[in-house]
Amino acid sequence: MSLETEDVNETVVQETTTFTQTPFTFEDVVLKGDTLIAKVQYSGGCGNHQFEIEKNGFLMKSLPPKQPIKITHLSDKDPCRALIIDELKLYIGDFRGTPSGTTVLMLENWNPQLIYSY
């Protein structure tokens, strides 16, 4: 008795998730060391959500220097409408305007300036 082998071509289907920018609001924002802690509110509840922090312009050469920053909320078109309140902890060490001292962080959609001392 002989065994025959068949050539099987397997197709691997990878799920690609498309994330789009989604609105959110700030409830509170504080700095603790090199961490920005933001309490945010958004709608969703059954999809994937991610938040990213990035520069939102050039460092302003004032005393102390000022750095515009923004937080972006990305989701995969979450169809649910629950009101979610989440706490984000984001590293801000990359936004230092000087090797040591103070930088004022100007967070988009958050009125008080954040004094970042290091």
trRosetta pair geometry for C-beta under 8 A, 3 or more apart (Angstrom, degrees):
i j d omega theta_ij theta_ji phi_ij phi_ji
17 48 6.5 12 -180 45 153 145
17 76 4.9 -51 -174 -108 106 134
18 76 6.5 115 71 -134 50 79
18 77 7.5 23 85 -10 93 110
19 48 7.5 -81 -95 97 104 108
19 50 6.8 -26 -138 36 153 112
19 74 4.0 43 163 166 124 115
19 75 6.4 147 -147 69 83 9
19 76 5.6 -56 -94 -74 64 67
20 74 6.7 159 74 -149 19 75
20 75 6.9 -36 58 64 68 61
20 76 7.8 112 14 -113 76 26
20 77 6.5 50 25 -59 118 81
21 72 6.1 -68 -122 -167 101 102
21 73 6.8 93 -160 73 61 61
21 74 6.1 -46 -93 -96 45 68
22 42 6.6 75 125 -161 113 135
22 44 7.9 54 154 -62 156 121
22 49 7.5 -85 55 -125 143 95
22 73 4.9 -81 70 112 83 103
22 74 6.6 121 10 -133 94 18
22 75 4.4 4 -12 19 152 109
22 78 7.7 31 -118 24 163 102
23 42 7.0 165 103 -127 57 96
23 73 7.1 15 135 61 6 131
24 40 5.0 20 161 179 129 116
24 41 6.4 159 -167 77 80 44
24 42 3.9 -45 -107 -75 95 109
24 73 4.4 100 -7 -28 128 160
25 40 6.9 154 79 -157 39 69
25 41 5.1 -17 61 59 90 98
25 42 7.5 163 18 -71 63 62
25 109 7.7 -128 -134 160 56 129
26 29 5.7 -23 -166 -39 133 107
26 38 6.0 -73 -128 -165 98 107
26 39 7.2 93 -168 75 62 61
26 40 6.0 -45 -104 -102 49 71
26 41 7.9 164 -105 17 3 83
26 107 7.9 85 -70 127 158 132
26 109 6.4 148 -4 120 115 100
26 110 5.2 9 33 -88 168 102
27 39 4.0 -60 66 106 111 106
27 40 6.6 -166 5 -92 89 16
27 41 5.6 90 -46 -25 107 106
27 85 6.6 23 -23 -143 153 108
28 38 7.3 175 90 -152 52 46
28 39 4.4 32 45 32 88 115
29 36 6.7 -9 -166 -176 97 97
29 37 7.2 158 -153 85 47 53
29 38 4.8 -4 -106 -107 84 82
29 39 7.6 -136 -64 25 47 66
29 107 6.3 -123 170 56 170 166
29 110 5.2 4 12 -146 151 153
29 112 7.9 -176 67 64 109 101
29 114 6.7 -79 128 -80 116 128
30 36 7.8 163 86 -157 37 53
30 37 5.2 -13 64 61 85 101
31 35 7.2 150 -159 83 56 49
31 36 5.8 -32 -102 -103 72 63
31 37 7.5 168 -98 17 20 79
31 92 7.2 -60 -129 36 105 154
31 105 7.6 131 -74 30 134 135
31 114 5.4 121 -35 -178 122 115
31 115 7.4 -139 34 73 145 51
31 116 5.7 -145 -146 -99 161 75
32 35 5.2 -22 70 68 83 100
32 37 5.9 23 9 -11 112 120
34 91 6.0 9 138 -151 100 73
34 92 5.8 -162 -176 56 61 74
34 93 4.4 7 -157 -60 127 95
34 118 7.0 57 -81 -107 86 122
35 89 5.3 -11 -169 -168 122 90
35 90 6.8 135 -158 66 66 37
35 91 6.4 -40 -101 -97 65 45
35 92 6.8 152 -114 8 13 95
36 53 6.8 126 51 -106 137 159
36 88 7.7 -1 104 107 85 98
36 89 7.6 156 76 -154 48 40
36 90 4.8 -23 60 65 97 95
36 91 8.0 -43 16 45 82 3
36 92 4.9 87 -26 -45 102 127
36 105 7.5 -109 -91 114 130 166
36 107 7.8 145 -158 -85 145 136
36 114 7.3 31 -119 172 108 166
37 87 6.5 -5 -171 -175 92 99
37 88 7.0 165 -152 83 42 56
37 89 5.5 -8 -102 -102 76 72
37 90 8.0 176 -78 22 31 70
38 71 6.5 -94 32 -45 171 170
38 87 7.3 161 82 -155 42 51
38 88 4.6 -7 58 54 92 106
38 90 7.1 5 7 8 109 114
39 85 6.5 7 -180 -178 95 97
39 86 7.5 169 -153 85 53 37
39 87 5.4 -25 -99 -100 70 74
39 88 7.9 -173 -81 18 22 74
40 51 7.3 151 18 -93 163 149
40 71 7.8 -128 -81 117 141 146
40 73 7.4 175 167 -82 151 129
40 85 7.3 171 87 -151 40 52
40 86 5.5 -19 63 62 89 86
40 87 7.8 156 18 -97 73 24
40 88 6.0 29 -1 -10 118 114
41 83 6.6 -4 -169 -177 102 91
41 84 6.9 160 -152 84 52 53
41 85 5.1 -18 -97 -99 81 73
41 86 7.8 162 -86 18 33 70
42 49 7.1 148 83 -136 145 148
42 73 6.1 176 -85 -172 154 159
42 75 7.9 177 148 -43 143 140
42 84 5.5 -21 67 62 71 102
42 86 7.5 -23 25 13 99 113
43 78 7.6 -178 116 95 70 117
43 80 7.5 -158 160 108 81 64
43 81 5.1 -14 -175 -147 122 54
43 82 6.8 148 -156 69 66 36
43 83 6.1 -38 -100 -96 70 51
43 84 6.9 140 -123 12 17 89
44 47 5.6 -96 -160 42 111 97
44 49 6.0 120 96 -57 175 128
44 75 6.2 -133 -99 -137 139 153
44 78 3.8 25 -136 114 97 155
44 80 5.5 63 179 74 37 95
44 81 7.7 16 -61 -98 15 20
44 82 6.6 -46 83 57 36 82
44 84 5.5 -29 54 -5 91 136
45 78 6.9 135 35 171 49 127
45 80 3.8 -98 57 118 98 142
45 81 7.4 -35 12 47 121 20
45 82 3.4 71 -58 32 142 122
45 84 6.2 -175 -72 -58 72 111
46 78 6.2 147 63 -158 61 94
46 79 7.0 -35 66 57 115 76
46 80 4.1 110 13 -23 100 135
47 75 5.5 77 110 -178 128 105
47 76 5.0 -157 -177 62 115 88
47 77 6.8 -161 -129 78 159 39
47 78 2.8 -137 23 -95 134 89
47 79 7.1 119 -46 11 121 57
47 80 6.8 -171 -9 22 89 98
48 75 6.5 163 88 -148 55 64
48 76 4.8 44 49 4 96 119
48 78 7.5 -168 35 -70 38 104
49 73 6.7 -18 -165 -169 101 92
49 74 7.2 151 -157 83 51 51
49 75 4.7 -18 -101 -96 73 95
49 78 6.9 -21 -61 -35 95 142
49 84 7.8 -180 -4 93 165 160
49 86 7.8 -174 101 -19 142 166
50 73 7.7 157 84 -155 42 47
50 74 5.0 -15 64 62 89 100
50 75 7.6 168 21 -79 62 49
51 71 5.7 2 -175 -179 106 105
51 72 6.9 159 -154 79 55 47
51 73 5.5 -20 -101 -100 80 64
51 74 7.5 178 -83 20 31 74
51 88 5.3 -56 75 -115 156 143
51 90 7.2 -95 115 -73 112 124
52 71 7.0 161 80 -155 40 57
52 72 4.9 -13 58 56 92 99
52 74 7.0 27 -1 -4 107 114
53 69 6.2 13 -176 174 94 119
53 70 7.4 177 -147 90 56 37
53 71 5.2 -26 -95 -99 74 76
53 72 7.9 -179 -81 16 27 73
53 90 4.5 103 -17 173 140 146
53 91 7.8 -174 55 61 134 54
53 92 7.1 -66 132 -91 154 76
54 69 6.8 169 90 -154 30 78
54 70 6.3 -20 64 60 76 78
54 72 7.0 1 18 -3 110 113
55 58 7.8 48 168 -87 129 24
55 67 6.7 -78 -125 -178 91 102
55 68 6.9 78 -173 85 66 70
55 69 6.0 -62 -114 -104 36 68
55 95 7.0 162 -84 -108 85 95
56 68 4.2 -93 78 133 91 100
56 69 5.4 134 4 -141 100 11
56 70 4.1 88 -67 -16 131 103
56 106 7.9 -111 64 91 117 90
56 108 5.5 158 -106 -39 176 121
57 68 4.0 33 40 54 112 132
58 68 7.9 37 47 31 33 104
59 65 5.5 7 177 175 104 125
59 66 7.3 155 -163 78 57 43
59 67 5.2 -24 -110 -95 76 86
59 97 5.2 153 -156 -121 128 99
59 103 8.0 -58 -140 -144 109 123
60 65 6.2 160 77 -163 60 68
60 66 4.1 -6 51 59 118 94
60 67 7.3 -156 16 -70 78 36
60 68 7.8 75 -21 -20 106 88
61 65 6.2 -26 -117 -113 33 95
62 65 6.0 135 53 -113 62 36
62 66 5.5 16 39 -4 120 101
62 104 7.9 -29 76 30 118 125
64 97 6.9 131 164 66 88 137
64 98 7.6 -100 -156 -1 94 126
64 101 6.5 -177 -127 139 119 114
64 102 4.3 -78 -109 95 164 97
64 103 6.0 -145 147 -102 119 30
64 104 5.7 134 83 -20 104 90
65 97 3.1 -154 81 156 138 156
65 98 6.3 151 11 -32 126 92
65 103 5.3 -28 78 -123 91 84
65 104 7.2 -165 99 27 41 78
66 97 7.5 30 4 -65 13 156
66 103 7.2 148 -105 -175 24 73
66 104 4.4 -27 -107 72 78 105
66 105 7.8 168 -158 -85 62 16
66 106 5.7 38 178 -22 106 115
66 113 7.6 -58 -131 -146 110 132
67 95 4.8 170 107 -174 159 101
67 97 5.8 -160 -43 -63 110 106
67 103 5.6 16 0 168 113 122
67 104 7.3 162 22 81 65 52
67 105 5.6 -25 69 -110 93 62
67 106 6.9 -177 86 21 39 81
68 106 4.7 -38 -101 74 61 109
68 108 7.1 59 -176 -53 94 87
69 92 7.7 -27 -106 -132 173 104
69 95 6.0 -28 -71 -112 133 149
69 105 5.5 -19 14 -165 125 100
69 106 6.9 143 20 69 69 52
69 107 5.6 -28 74 -101 92 63
69 108 7.1 -128 98 -5 43 84
70 107 7.0 127 -101 -159 40 60
70 108 3.9 4 -104 19 96 130
70 109 7.8 73 -135 13 89 97
71 88 7.3 121 -152 94 146 164
71 90 7.1 -152 -108 -27 114 167
71 107 7.1 9 -9 -159 97 107
71 108 7.5 -159 22 56 62 95
75 78 4.9 -58 167 -8 132 105
91 94 7.1 70 123 -2 97 95
92 95 5.1 -45 -178 29 81 117
92 105 6.8 -39 -164 -84 139 154
92 116 6.3 -119 125 -125 136 144
93 96 6.3 -13 -172 -24 51 108
93 118 7.6 115 -121 -115 75 156
95 103 6.4 -170 131 108 84 149
95 105 6.1 54 132 -101 146 109
95 116 7.0 64 95 62 109 171
96 99 7.3 69 140 -113 131 16
96 103 5.7 -178 -142 -12 41 141
96 116 7.4 -129 -98 120 64 127
96 118 6.1 -66 -108 44 119 150
97 101 8.0 -67 73 78 86 111
97 103 3.9 140 7 -107 103 116
98 101 4.6 4 78 40 134 123
98 102 7.7 19 37 48 121 37
98 103 6.8 178 14 -62 80 96
100 118 6.4 -125 -139 102 58 81
101 117 7.3 -82 151 -140 34 68
101 118 7.2 8 56 59 30 73
102 115 6.3 -19 -161 -171 116 88
102 116 6.6 144 -157 80 61 53
102 117 4.8 -23 -98 -98 87 73
102 118 7.6 154 -89 20 39 67
103 116 4.9 -20 66 67 82 109
103 118 7.9 -3 11 12 95 110
104 113 5.0 -1 -174 170 109 127
104 114 7.1 139 -165 71 56 48
104 115 6.1 -28 -107 -102 71 57
104 116 7.2 170 -99 19 18 82
105 113 7.0 151 71 -173 47 72
105 114 4.2 -25 63 68 102 107
105 115 7.9 -151 20 -65 79 11
105 116 5.2 63 -20 -21 110 121
106 113 5.7 -34 -94 -120 70 90
106 114 7.7 -168 -72 25 25 81
107 110 4.0 4 92 46 113 121
107 114 6.1 47 -15 -6 111 123
110 114 7.7 22 111 -37 131 108
